[in-house]
């Protein structure tokens, strides 16, 4: 039987946390950060950091699906910009 530790699910939690923060930053479009709005803060700094951490743990746990999802999360800024350009 496989032991489950607190570190065995980090790759899942980082992806879901990044997804929730991205959705919340889309809802709250105007922030108190001056020129950098919540969507910019989330896509430029928070999601890539969470994606890198999640990618490292998914490689460690050999999880291909969450490794791919965390890899996509690293490029969230470019994906959001591309979607915004084409809508």
C-alpha positions in Angstrom: 0.0 0.0 0.0 1.3 3.4 -0.9 1.9 5.9 1.9 0.4 9.3 1.4 2.3 12.2 2.9 1.6 15.9 2.8 4.0 16.4 -0.1 2.3 13.9 -2.3 -0.6 16.2 -3.2 1.3 19.5 -3.6 1.2 19.3 -7.4 -2.6 19.1 -7.3 -3.0 21.9 -4.8 -0.7 24.3 -6.6 -2.7 23.9 -9.8 -6.1 24.3 -8.1 -4.9 27.3 -6.1 -3.6 29.0 -9.3 -6.8 28.3 -11.1 -8.9 29.8 -8.2 -6.7 32.8 -8.0 -6.9 33.4 -11.7 -10.7 33.2 -11.6 -10.8 35.6 -8.6 -8.5 38.0 -10.3 -10.8 38.0 -13.4 -13.8 38.8 -11.2 -12.0 41.6 -9.3 -10.7 43.5 -12.3 -9.8 46.7 -10.4 -7.3 46.6 -7.6 -5.4 48.9 -5.2 -2.0 48.1 -6.7 -1.8 51.1 -9.0 -0.9 50.2 -12.6 -0.7 46.5 -11.9 -4.2 45.1 -11.7 -5.0 41.8 -10.0 -5.1 39.9 -13.4 -1.6 41.2 -14.2 -0.3 40.3 -10.8 -1.8 36.9 -10.9 -0.7 36.0 -14.5 2.8 37.5 -14.3 3.9 36.5 -10.8 1.7 34.1 -8.9 0.6 31.5 -11.5 4.1 31.0 -12.9 5.6 30.5 -9.4 2.8 28.1 -8.5 3.3 26.3 -11.8 7.0 25.9 -11.3 6.5 24.5 -7.8 3.7 22.2 -9.0 5.8 21.0 -12.0 8.7 20.1 -9.7 6.4 18.1 -7.4 4.6 16.4 -10.3 7.9 15.3 -11.8 8.9 14.0 -8.3 5.6 12.1 -8.0 5.5 11.1 -11.7 2.1 12.6 -12.4 1.9 13.4 -16.1 -1.5 15.1 -16.1 -0.8 17.6 -13.4 2.7 18.1 -14.8 1.2 19.2 -18.1 -1.4 21.3 -16.4 1.2 23.0 -14.2 3.4 23.6 -17.3 0.5 25.3 -19.0 -0.1 27.4 -15.8 3.5 28.7 -16.2 2.4 30.4 -19.5 -0.9 31.7 -18.1 0.0 35.3 -19.0 0.5 34.5 -22.7 -2.7 32.4 -22.8 -4.8 35.1 -21.2 -3.4 37.7 -23.5 -4.1 35.5 -26.6 -7.6 34.8 -25.4 -8.2 38.5 -24.8 -6.8 39.4 -28.2 -9.1 37.0 -30.0 -12.3 37.8 -28.2 
